[in-house]
């Protein structure tokens, strides 16, 4: 992809030159921004046999004890992600002895304590505790944990404790301080908006690896972020690297080094894998294959390179989807080519305004004008000469939905680079709003959003206005007409100096006491649980959004499942990030992660306040719902018999009932089934393992039932105690940065823009917006699962559990 000199290029040559330059110039500016705003750590010196991250560039390491003289007889190496964004944090620990196996069982507590200079906003960080149990006779053990991260930054003090005391020489600093806390909001935004891709290496297309990523980057964000005097110099700026530092967009990993836990893949927006590797893991039962499938079920996007078309009808939740020809024509010819219109016609003033940080001397600008706009024009013309059918033919781009995620089959690699660009355009079109991981998750843990107040527990932690008005009215009556009149008639008006304060204190105490008693002293929880089932495999994935309120904070905190991804959802009171940077530093609490569970300390649930958590968890082996024709329904109708009718008198043909068999451990209520011919059936309840008969209902009745199901738990739209009017919120400094999820959706060209993640969006589409189910699918209600409530003594209120999915 190196260019030997400037000359008029052929139709495909400008793309090759331009793509390499664009991609590398983006790399250079990414490194410049990151080096300026966030200090970079040196690459760790990792032993070959140490636990491996997906990439050394996104990990950092410390060794305990820190002294050269080690009298302990063992060492512990700790590796943690260096990514500063609030994605889930992976921590790897390796324990190794220096003189043979251990002679006794040892218990340690590894702590990662956030430091003030390395986290922003100041009160958003989380401390981490990793209890370690080392069995007798152990010489080496490795483990990994995944803990929530709710702040920007990666600076921690690592401490190792035993029996509640710090072990000497077992304290070190991991990570880097933030160079400028005030600008960290913009660096966080840039990192979250950058499309992070994991490329699974394969010998089959190793030679085209860099070119493929450069072409994608060219299509995704063609910006002249850095300049050079010649195409050769521009091509050399990136040094052939795929990315640098915190803004590195592409990570590459070998298949054998893929993680064994789906949460390790959560920081990535997509995984690009070759057809041969994907076919090997699709039906495999290895930990790597299960982790990859769980990640897709949670909403991940897999892009299969050099893929054959998927079999017809393959997929868990819907049939294959192909981008509409007209839409792709618009995206490719009017969209992709139009991306270079500005570059082809860009004058000196526009170029300077788009590169404010570059060293733009008159000589460099003149040199740039001699070749850059001409290359952009030739590239634009090359793209417009290729029909989009080259990317959407029989072996073109296809999509298969798989629960909340999707698999996109890219098709065989084409020799012409403009056709490859059209393939990427089709991929981009198919991903739509699923492209950013934040929009799929639907929860931003640093600041949250005002949507917190749509999910609060109604009636608690709110002032009883009418009761307070009544108490104040009694106070006025007692002080005025009663006390003052009686003391005046008795000639002792001076007693009012004692009576009025006493009555005021009594009224105030009554108001406080009533408020406390009205809310109670126990713990309440409001949960909205959504389980999405794959009928082909019986696997499922569950999203739970829960709001907790405690009259008295629970001593044991909250406990979640060990394989769950837990995201704290803050109550954003319209206070911007910038306005918080001068506040005092304080962690939100302590998170303890073991192989048994993930615990949140009591600080996460203060007394008489509401706190929300979003939990995603795989439920492999959930079970299936099977249907078959009823014997009596398949019998032919006798001549002269009255036609079959729905309850509203509308005639219908076909079976009037089906047999429904439950192969799950969950009892379902109000089960609604849509068969392969889009006919609807309903049964009030199906117990675990039970077989029942479902009766035929009309489409109109089914639509009404689905609407009633969705309205079963209305969201609360009123803000509680925000303390600001709408005009004040609009004037809030930095208010446009407080809701990153909404900001991301505003940049996506899609008619659907969900704000609560892919699970909630799918539920809304089926029950409310479309009031229609896909063919061969079902939906119903179920009791909350045992892991839905993180406090065993909490009382569920206004909770619901939706279950939907496909039939085998």
Secondary structure by P-SEA (a helix, b strand, c coil): cccccccccccaaaaaaaaaaaaaaaaaaaaaaaaacbbbbccccccccccccccccccccccccccccccccbbbbbbbbccccccbbbbbbbbbbccccccbbbbbbbbbccccccccccccbbbbbbbbbbccccccccbbbbbbbcccbbbbbbbbbcccccccccccccccccccccaaaaaaaaaaacbbbbbbcccccccaaaaaaaaaaaaaccccccccccaaaaaacccccccccccccbbbbccccccccccccccccbbbbcaaaaaaacccccaaaaaaaaaaaabbbbbbccccccccccccccccccccaaaaaaaccccccccccccccccaaaaaaacccccccaaaaaaaaacaaaaaaaaaaaaaacccccccccccbbbbbcccbbbbbcccccccaaaaaaaaaaaaaaaccccccccccccccccccccccccccccccccaaaaaaaaaaaaaaaacccaaaaaaaaccccccccaaaaaaaaaaaaaaaaaaaaaccbbbbbbbbbbbbccccccbbbbbbbbbbbcccccccbbbccccbbbbbccccccccccccccbbbbcbbbbbcccbbbbccccccccbbbbbbbbbbbcccbbbbbbbbccccccccccccccccccccccccccbbbbbbcccbbbcbbbbbcccbbbbbbccccccbbbbbbbbcaaaaaaaaaaaaacbbbbcccccccccaaaaaaccccccccaaaaaaaaccccccccccaaaaaaaaacccccccccccccccccccccccccccccccccbbbbbbbcc
